């Protein structure tokens, strides 16, 4: 198979702007002519091997940052947005979307923001009678979705927060030590930590500086919330600076993001980047061994694996997703070419949905997407007990996976027939934009294609996709 050509014009322009170099000076440093650089910046030519090496040697660039991951996210998100019926007569070809994502990513993001605003306004207008009776009815972007997209387009990696967490944990080696350090840090700040039989998991009283944690919560949950409180108190300046940079549209979004950043600090402190990456590689990403080594939960470990995107020291490119029993995606991130639906649920053929049927067990799946890329997917339920009889059980399932070309680095690929094309199940992103014509689990027709309906016959579906 031929190596795909690398088009990274937008990233070259962005890097040149950061360095405050003219095209002429940048071309000289890269050892290419001015016209050649101009063609690369406009994606009329691919980035050559000579330029890639020059970027690494001259500017210390991690060449993996030139990959098309961010472009693929934009293409996936635009395809889903353009599957909206409002665009039924004006669907651009896929090639045009790829050009927009690679040549004008800022414009692509502006389009996505505009479409999301349209969707939200449309949904509010559809329930106008109810909205007119509410004092808080207003037209603005969903804070939750805004924050989710912030982390999504940051590659789920926040460098300054990650490094601060790693520094905090630098002299600890065991889960017991990191717990003790968190408690000490809080006590030094005048905070009293108390375990209580209480509703919820954490409650902080800022007036009296008392942090209450549920004694019914799992030990890893308690440590996580200790570290989260450390982040909110000791790292508040860093969190606020990061929030200023993000420029959220509402105070609600900013507050949600602050919790997200504090959670990020907690996970990164519990599983410090360097040590976690090294041990993950040593045990071939065995989640259970990582939970024991770092005193974390299965979900915490899986989520942390998806954040290992530090420039110059990247881990395996994973996708990570969490779904509820209705199939709704509640957490999502992908460092791979596989992207997730922004609206609605995930593909029903994906093994993450079957994890609810086999609690406590890992399910493995070889899957192929319509673009021909093959993946190995690991799924497991992560149901969360409230710790007492009669309390509701929160049921979720997670999936973690990567492209099958990395199978040798993943313990879960052992014994799987990765070279057999017939072993791969055909999955997609969501039914609305899935290109597969004969899927027996399709819930709605693809909005990009025309349908053929024959009233005299019925196959698996009541229509055929042209």
C-alpha positions as CSV (number, residue, x, y, z in Angstrom):
1,X,0.0,0.0,0.0
2,X,1.4,3.4,-1.0
3,X,2.2,5.9,1.8
4,X,-0.4,8.6,1.8
5,X,0.8,12.1,0.9
6,X,0.9,14.6,3.7
7,X,-0.9,17.9,3.2
8,X,-0.5,20.3,6.1
9,X,-0.7,23.7,4.7
10,X,-2.8,25.2,7.5
11,X,-0.3,23.9,10.1
12,X,2.7,25.3,8.2
13,X,1.0,28.7,8.0
14,X,0.2,28.6,11.7
15,X,3.7,27.6,12.6
16,X,5.2,30.4,10.5
17,X,2.8,33.0,12.1
18,X,3.9,31.8,15.6
19,X,7.6,32.3,14.6
20,X,6.8,35.7,13.1
21,X,8.6,34.8,9.9
22,X,7.9,35.9,6.3
23,X,7.4,33.3,3.7
24,X,10.8,34.1,2.3
25,X,12.6,33.7,5.6
26,X,10.6,30.5,6.4
27,X,11.5,29.0,3.0
28,X,15.2,29.8,3.5
29,X,15.2,28.0,6.9
30,X,13.5,25.0,5.4
31,X,15.8,24.9,2.4
32,X,13.1,25.3,-0.2
33,X,12.2,27.9,-2.7
34,X,9.6,30.6,-2.0
35,X,7.1,29.3,-4.7
36,X,7.5,25.7,-3.3
37,X,6.6,26.9,0.2
38,X,3.7,28.8,-1.1
39,X,2.3,25.7,-2.8
40,X,2.7,23.6,0.3
41,X,1.0,26.3,2.5
42,X,-1.9,26.2,0.0
43,X,-2.0,22.4,-0.1
44,X,-1.2,22.4,-3.8
45,X,1.8,20.2,-3.0
46,X,2.3,17.7,-0.2
47,X,4.9,18.4,2.5
48,X,8.1,16.7,1.4
49,X,10.3,14.5,3.5
50,X,13.1,17.1,3.3
51,X,10.7,19.7,4.8
52,X,9.6,17.3,7.5
53,X,13.2,16.7,8.5
54,X,14.0,20.4,8.4
55,X,11.0,21.2,10.7
56,X,12.3,18.7,13.2
57,X,15.9,19.8,13.1
58,X,15.5,23.5,12.7
59,X,12.4,24.1,14.9
60,X,12.3,20.9,17.1
61,X,8.8,20.2,15.7
62,X,7.2,16.8,16.7
63,X,6.4,15.7,13.1
64,X,3.4,13.7,14.4
65,X,1.7,17.1,14.8
66,X,1.5,17.4,11.1
67,X,-0.8,14.4,10.9
68,X,-4.4,14.8,9.7
69,X,-6.1,13.9,13.0
70,X,-7.6,17.4,13.5
71,X,-8.6,17.6,9.9
72,X,-10.3,14.3,10.1
73,X,-12.3,15.5,13.1
74,X,-13.4,18.5,11.2
75,X,-14.4,16.5,8.1
76,X,-16.4,14.1,10.3
77,X,-18.2,16.9,12.2
78,X,-19.0,18.8,9.0
79,X,-20.4,15.7,7.3
80,X,-22.7,15.2,10.2
81,X,-23.8,18.8,10.3
82,X,-24.4,18.8,6.5
83,X,-26.5,15.7,6.9
84,X,-29.1,18.0,8.5
85,X,-32.2,18.1,6.2
86,X,-31.7,21.9,5.8
87,X,-28.8,21.1,3.6
88,X,-30.5,18.3,1.6
89,X,-30.2,20.0,-1.7
90,X,-26.7,21.4,-1.2
91,X,-24.5,18.6,0.1
92,X,-20.9,19.3,-1.0
93,X,-18.7,16.4,-2.1
94,X,-16.4,14.8,0.4
95,X,-13.4,16.2,-1.5
96,X,-14.6,19.8,-0.8
97,X,-15.0,19.1,2.9
98,X,-11.5,17.8,3.1
99,X,-10.2,20.9,1.3
100,X,-12.0,23.1,3.7
101,X,-10.8,21.3,6.8
102,X,-7.1,21.3,5.6
103,X,-7.0,24.8,3.9
104,X,-9.4,26.8,6.1
105,X,-9.9,25.0,9.5
106,X,-11.0,28.3,11.2
107,X,-13.8,28.7,8.6
108,X,-14.8,25.0,9.1
109,X,-15.0,25.5,12.9
110,X,-17.0,28.7,12.4
111,X,-19.5,26.8,10.2
112,X,-19.8,24.1,12.9
113,X,-20.5,26.7,15.6
114,X,-23.1,28.3,13.3
115,X,-24.8,25.1,12.6
116,X,-24.8,24.1,16.3
117,X,-26.4,27.5,17.2
118,X,-29.0,26.9,14.5
119,X,-29.9,23.5,15.9
120,X,-30.2,24.8,19.4
121,X,-32.4,27.7,18.3
122,X,-34.5,25.4,16.2
123,X,-35.0,23.1,19.1
124,X,-36.0,26.0,21.4
125,X,-38.4,27.4,18.8
126,X,-40.0,23.9,18.6
127,X,-40.9,24.1,22.3
128,X,-41.8,27.8,22.2
129,X,-44.9,27.4,24.3
130,X,-42.9,26.0,27.1
131,X,-40.1,28.5,26.7
132,X,-42.4,31.5,26.9
133,X,-43.5,30.4,30.4
134,X,-39.9,30.2,31.7
135,X,-38.1,33.2,33.0
136,X,-34.7,31.7,32.1
137,X,-35.5,31.0,28.5
138,X,-32.7,32.4,26.3
139,X,-30.9,31.7,23.1
140,X,-27.3,30.7,23.6
141,X,-25.0,27.8,22.9
142,X,-25.2,24.7,25.1
143,X,-22.4,25.1,27.8
144,X,-22.0,21.4,28.0
145,X,-21.4,20.9,24.3
146,X,-19.1,24.0,24.1
147,X,-16.9,22.5,26.8
148,X,-16.9,19.1,25.2
149,X,-15.8,20.5,21.9
150,X,-13.0,22.5,23.7
151,X,-11.4,19.3,25.0
152,X,-12.1,17.5,21.8
153,X,-10.2,20.0,19.7
154,X,-7.4,20.2,22.3
155,X,-6.7,16.5,21.6
156,X,-7.9,15.9,25.1
157,X,-4.5,17.0,26.3
158,X,-3.9,20.3,28.2
159,X,-0.1,20.6,28.5
160,X,0.2,23.2,31.3
161,X,-2.2,21.4,33.5
162,X,-0.7,18.0,32.8
163,X,2.8,19.2,33.6
164,X,1.7,20.9,36.8
165,X,0.0,17.6,37.9
166,X,3.1,15.6,37.1
167,X,5.2,18.1,39.1
168,X,2.9,17.7,42.1
169,X,3.3,13.9,42.0
170,X,7.0,13.8,41.3
171,X,8.1,12.5,44.7
172,X,5.4,9.9,45.1
173,X,5.6,6.3,43.8
174,X,2.5,4.5,45.2
175,X,-1.3,5.2,45.4
176,X,-0.9,5.5,49.2
177,X,1.8,8.2,48.9
178,X,-0.2,10.3,46.4
179,X,-3.2,10.1,48.7
180,X,-1.1,11.2,51.7
181,X,0.4,14.1,49.7
182,X,-3.0,15.3,48.6
183,X,-4.3,15.3,52.2
184,X,-1.1,17.1,53.4
185,X,-1.5,19.7,50.7
186,X,-5.0,20.4,51.7
187,X,-4.1,20.5,55.4
188,X,-1.3,23.0,54.7
189,X,-4.0,25.1,53.0
190,X,-6.1,25.0,56.2
191,X,-8.6,22.4,54.9
192,X,-9.9,19.7,57.1
193,X,-10.7,16.4,55.4
194,X,-13.5,14.2,56.8
195,X,-15.0,10.9,55.6
196,X,-18.8,10.9,56.0
197,X,-21.8,8.7,55.4
198,X,-23.3,11.3,53.0
199,X,-25.3,11.8,49.9
200,X,-23.1,12.4,46.9
201,X,-19.3,12.0,46.7
202,X,-17.8,15.4,47.7
203,X,-18.8,18.5,49.5
204,X,-16.5,21.5,50.2
205,X,-17.4,24.2,52.6
206,X,-15.2,27.2,51.6
207,X,-16.2,29.3,54.6
208,X,-15.1,26.7,57.2
209,X,-12.6,25.0,54.9
210,X,-14.0,21.5,55.4
211,X,-13.8,18.9,52.7
212,X,-16.3,16.0,53.1
213,X,-15.9,12.8,51.1
214,X,-18.3,9.9,51.1
215,X,-16.9,7.0,53.0
216,X,-19.0,4.7,50.7
217,X,-17.0,5.8,47.6
218,X,-14.3,3.6,46.2
219,X,-10.7,4.5,47.4
220,X,-9.7,5.6,43.9
221,X,-12.7,7.9,43.8
222,X,-11.8,9.4,47.1
223,X,-8.2,10.1,46.0
224,X,-9.4,11.5,42.7
225,X,-11.6,14.1,44.6
226,X,-8.8,14.9,47.0
227,X,-6.6,15.8,44.0
228,X,-9.5,17.7,42.4
229,X,-9.8,19.9,45.5
230,X,-6.0,20.4,45.4
231,X,-6.4,21.6,41.8
232,X,-9.2,24.0,42.7
233,X,-7.3,25.5,45.6
234,X,-3.6,25.4,44.7
235,X,-3.8,25.6,40.9
236,X,-6.6,28.1,40.6
237,X,-4.4,30.7,38.8
238,X,-3.4,28.1,36.2
239,X,-7.0,26.9,35.7
240,X,-8.3,30.5,35.3
241,X,-5.5,31.4,32.8
242,X,-6.5,28.3,30.7
243,X,-10.1,29.4,30.9
244,X,-9.2,32.9,29.7
245,X,-7.4,31.4,26.7
246,X,-10.5,29.2,25.8
247,X,-12.8,32.3,25.7
248,X,-16.1,30.5,26.5
249,X,-19.3,32.2,25.6
250,X,-21.0,31.9,29.0
251,X,-20.2,31.7,32.7
252,X,-22.0,28.3,32.8
253,X,-19.5,26.9,30.2
254,X,-16.6,28.5,32.0
255,X,-17.7,26.8,35.3
256,X,-18.2,23.4,33.7
257,X,-14.8,23.7,32.0
258,X,-13.1,24.6,35.3
259,X,-14.5,21.4,36.8
260,X,-13.2,19.6,33.7
261,X,-9.7,21.1,34.1
262,X,-9.7,20.2,37.8
263,X,-10.7,16.7,36.9
264,X,-7.9,16.6,34.3
265,X,-5.4,17.7,37.0
266,X,-6.6,14.9,39.3
267,X,-6.3,12.2,36.7
268,X,-2.9,13.5,35.6
269,X,-1.6,13.6,39.2
270,X,-2.9,10.2,40.0
271,X,-1.3,8.8,36.8
272,X,1.7,11.1,36.1
273,X,2.5,11.4,32.4
274,X,6.0,10.0,32.2
275,X,5.6,7.1,34.6
276,X,2.2,6.2,33.3
277,X,3.3,6.2,29.7
278,X,6.3,4.0,30.5
279,X,4.3,1.5,32.5
280,X,1.6,1.4,30.0
281,X,4.1,0.5,27.3
282,X,5.8,-2.1,29.6
283,X,2.5,-4.0,30.3
284,X,1.3,-3.5,26.7
285,X,-1.6,-1.3,27.9
286,X,-3.2,-3.9,30.2
287,X,-5.9,-1.9,32.0
288,X,-6.1,-4.1,35.0
289,X,-2.4,-4.0,35.7
290,X,-2.5,-0.2,35.3
291,X,-5.3,0.1,37.8
292,X,-3.3,-1.9,40.4
293,X,-0.1,0.1,39.8
294,X,-1.7,3.5,40.0
295,X,-4.7,2.9,42.3
296,X,-7.2,4.1,39.7
297,X,-10.4,2.7,38.2
298,X,-10.8,1.1,34.9
299,X,-12.5,4.1,33.5
300,X,-9.9,6.5,34.8
301,X,-7.1,4.4,33.3
302,X,-8.8,4.2,29.9
303,X,-9.5,7.9,29.9
304,X,-5.9,8.7,30.8
305,X,-4.6,6.5,28.0
306,X,-6.6,8.7,25.5
307,X,-4.8,11.9,26.8
308,X,-1.2,10.8,26.1
309,X,-0.7,13.3,23.4
310,X,2.3,15.3,24.7
311,X,4.4,16.7,21.8
312,X,7.6,14.7,21.6
313,X,6.4,12.0,23.9
314,X,3.1,10.8,22.5
315,X,1.5,7.5,23.5
316,X,-0.5,5.1,21.5
317,X,-3.2,7.0,19.6
318,X,-6.4,5.7,21.2
319,X,-10.1,6.5,20.9
320,X,-12.1,6.5,24.1
321,X,-15.9,6.7,24.5
322,X,-18.4,6.2,27.3
323,X,-22.1,5.5,26.6
324,X,-25.2,5.1,28.7
325,X,-27.8,2.4,28.4
326,X,-29.7,4.4,25.8
327,X,-26.6,4.5,23.6
328,X,-26.0,8.2,24.2
329,X,-22.3,9.2,24.1
330,X,-21.5,10.9,27.4
331,X,-17.7,11.1,26.9
332,X,-15.8,11.0,23.7
333,X,-12.3,11.5,22.3
334,X,-10.3,10.1,19.4
335,X,-6.6,10.5,18.6
336,X,-7.3,8.2,15.7
337,X,-9.0,8.7,12.4
338,X,-12.2,7.2,14.0
339,X,-14.5,10.0,15.0
340,X,-17.8,10.0,16.9
341,X,-21.2,11.5,16.2
342,X,-21.7,14.9,17.8
343,X,-25.5,14.3,18.0
344,X,-27.2,11.0,19.0
345,X,-25.7,7.6,19.7
346,X,-22.9,5.4,18.4
347,X,-23.1,2.7,15.8
348,X,-25.3,-0.2,17.1
349,X,-22.8,-2.8,15.7
350,X,-20.1,-1.5,18.0
351,X,-19.2,-3.8,20.9
352,X,-19.5,-1.1,23.5
353,X,-23.3,-1.7,23.5
354,X,-22.9,-5.4,24.3
355,X,-20.8,-4.6,27.3
356,X,-23.9,-4.2,29.4
357,X,-24.8,-7.8,28.8
358,X,-21.5,-9.1,30.3
359,X,-20.8,-7.0,33.4
360,X,-17.2,-7.2,34.7
361,X,-15.8,-8.7,31.5
362,X,-13.7,-7.2,28.6
363,X,-15.1,-7.7,25.1
364,X,-12.8,-7.5,22.1
365,X,-13.8,-6.6,18.6
366,X,-12.1,-6.2,15.3
367,X,-14.0,-3.5,13.4
368,X,-13.6,-1.7,10.1
369,X,-15.1,1.7,9.2
370,X,-16.4,2.6,5.7
371,X,-13.1,4.3,4.8
372,X,-11.4,0.9,5.1
373,X,-9.5,1.6,8.3
374,X,-9.3,-1.3,10.7
375,X,-9.5,-1.1,14.5
376,X,-9.3,-3.2,17.6
377,X,-11.9,-2.2,20.2
378,X,-12.1,-3.1,23.8
379,X,-15.3,-2.6,25.7
380,X,-16.4,-3.1,29.3
381,X,-19.3,-1.9,31.5
382,X,-18.3,0.5,34.3
383,X,-21.5,0.5,36.4
384,X,-21.2,2.6,39.5
385,X,-22.9,1.6,42.8
386,X,-24.0,4.2,45.2
387,X,-22.8,2.0,48.1
388,X,-26.1,1.1,49.8
389,X,-29.1,-1.0,49.3
390,X,-31.9,0.6,47.3
391,X,-29.7,3.3,45.9
392,X,-29.8,3.7,42.1
393,X,-27.1,2.0,40.0
394,X,-25.5,4.2,37.4
395,X,-24.8,2.1,34.4
396,X,-22.2,3.0,31.7
397,X,-20.0,1.2,29.3
398,X,-16.7,2.4,27.9
399,X,-14.7,1.5,24.7
400,X,-11.0,2.0,24.2
401,X,-9.3,1.1,20.9
402,X,-6.7,1.9,18.3
403,X,-5.9,1.1,14.7
404,X,-5.0,-2.5,14.2
405,X,-1.5,-1.6,12.9
406,X,-0.6,-1.1,16.6
407,X,-1.9,-4.5,17.6
408,X,1.5,-5.8,18.7
409,X,1.6,-3.1,21.4
410,X,-1.8,-4.1,22.8
411,X,-2.1,-7.1,25.0
412,X,-5.8,-7.4,24.1
413,X,-4.9,-8.2,20.5
414,X,-3.1,-11.5,21.4
415,X,-4.8,-14.4,19.8
416,X,-7.0,-12.3,17.5
417,X,-7.0,-13.0,13.7
418,X,-6.0,-9.5,12.8
419,X,-4.8,-10.5,9.3
420,X,-8.2,-12.0,8.3
421,X,-10.4,-9.4,6.6
422,X,-13.5,-11.5,7.3
423,X,-12.9,-11.1,11.1
424,X,-13.7,-7.4,11.0
425,X,-17.2,-6.2,11.7
426,X,-18.4,-3.3,9.6
427,X,-19.2,-0.3,11.8
428,X,-19.8,3.4,11.1
429,X,-20.1,6.7,12.9
430,X,-23.8,7.2,13.0
431,X,-26.7,6.0,10.8
432,X,-27.4,9.6,9.5
433,X,-24.0,9.8,7.7
434,X,-23.0,6.1,7.4
435,X,-22.1,5.2,3.8
436,X,-23.0,1.5,4.2
437,X,-25.9,0.4,2.0
438,X,-26.8,-3.0,3.4
439,X,-26.5,-2.6,7.2
440,X,-29.1,-4.8,8.9
441,X,-29.0,-2.5,12.0
442,X,-29.6,0.8,10.2
443,X,-32.1,2.9,12.2
444,X,-32.6,5.8,9.8
445,X,-31.7,6.3,6.1
446,X,-28.5,8.1,5.3
447,X,-29.3,11.7,4.4
448,X,-26.5,11.9,1.9
449,X,-28.0,9.3,-0.5
450,X,-31.2,8.9,-2.4
451,X,-33.6,6.0,-1.5
452,X,-35.4,3.6,-3.7
453,X,-38.7,2.3,-2.2
454,X,-40.6,-0.7,-3.8
455,X,-44.0,-1.3,-2.3
456,X,-44.1,-4.8,-3.7
457,X,-41.2,-6.2,-1.7
458,X,-39.4,-5.9,1.6
459,X,-35.9,-6.8,2.5
460,X,-34.1,-6.2,5.7
461,X,-35.0,-2.5,5.4
462,X,-38.1,-1.0,3.8
463,X,-36.0,0.8,1.3
464,X,-32.7,0.5,-0.7
465,X,-29.9,3.0,-0.6
466,X,-28.6,4.2,-3.9
